[in-house]
Amino acid sequence: MSFDVPDDLRYLESHEWVHTEAGTARVGITDFAQDELGDVVFVELPDEGETLSAGEEFGVVESIKAVSDIYAPVSGTVTAVNETLFDQPELVNEDPFDEGWMLELELTDESELDGLLDADAYRDQIE
């Protein structure tokens, strides 16, 4: 099976993705991660204004099969949370890179991105 791994994102080994633009980082879980979890039934996310450190657990994704922690790929302050997921957690399965995003952070250290996997390295990990 082939999973969607967009080239313009960076990845954590724990299957989170991050997209950065103008100092803002949008975070979610990968296509591979949502497939492994199965049908997502609940998502727990932090509040706006919380400060996260790279590698820190920031939420939980619950599926029919498992409960999985989600980790911050970069450090920053939470500026937005995808509240749609509270009512429609299945968006994580249906569209993990677009409608199923989880939160946005104001980046505190852009150099942290250098420590993340690029698309090719992430593909190698999941194949």
N, C-alpha and C positions, 0 to 999 in steps of 0.2 A: 504494500500500500504506500502511496506517495502522499506526503503531507505538504500543505502550503507553507512555505518559508520565505516571506517577502525579503528581497535583497536590501531594502532601505531601512531595516530594523536591526537592532542589536539584541542579543539574547543572553539570559542566564542559563547555567547548566540545569537549574531547577525548573526550566520551561516557562519563564516569564519573558515577555518582549518589551522593548522600549523604543519609542519613536520620539526624536527630539526635533524641535523647531523653535528658533528664537528664544532659547532659554527655558522652554517648557518641555517637559517629558511626559508623554502619554504612555501608560503601562497597561498590560493585560497578560493573559496566558496564551500559549501557542496552540495551534491547531492540533499538534501532537498531544499536548496536555489535556485538551478538552476531550479528545478521542479516548485517551487512557482513562479519564474519569468516568466517561459515560454521561448519561443525562443529568445535567446540572439542575438542582432543585432549590439551591439557596446560596446566596453570596453575602458575605459579611465584609464591609469595607470601613476604613477609618473615616473620621470626620474631617471636613475642611479645616485647615489651619494647623493640623497635626504636623509635626516634623518627623521625617523618616530618615534613617541612615541606610546606606547601601548594604544589602544583605539582611536587613531587618525584616522580620515577619510583619506584614501589615494587614492581613485579612485571611479569610477562609472561603474556600469553595467546597460546597457539599453536593455530592451526587448520590444517585441511588446506590452506587458501589462503594464510595469512599468519601472521607473528609480530608481535604488537602490544604496545607498552609500556603500562602502566597507571599513572596519575598520582593522587596524593593530592589530593582536593579541599580538604582542611583539614589543619592541623598537629595533631600529637598523638602519643601513645605507643600502639603496637599492644597491645591488651589481649586480642584473640582473632583467630584465623585459621580460616577455614572449611576444616578439614582434609578434609572429605568430598569437596571438589573434586579432591584429589590422586588419588582412586580413581574419581571420577565427574565428570570435567570437563564432560561434556555437560549437567550441571545449569545451567551458565552459559547454554546455549542454551534449555533447556526452561523455566527459571524464573529469569530474571536478577534479579528484584527480591525474591525470597523465598529459595528453596533455593539459588540461585546466588550469594548474597552472598559477598564475598571476605574482608573483615576489619573489625574494629571498633577504633576509636581512642578514647582518652580525650582529648577536645578540650582544646587549650591556649589557643585564642583564638576564642571564639564569633563575634566580629565578622567573621571571615573568610567566614562564610556569606553575608554581605551582598554579597560580590563574585561570588557564583555566580549562574548563570542560574536563574530560576524555570521552572516547567513550560511556561508560554506562550512564553517566550523560547527555550527549548530546542526546542519544537515548530516555531517559526519557523525555527530553524537547520537542522532536518533535513528540512523540507518543500520 
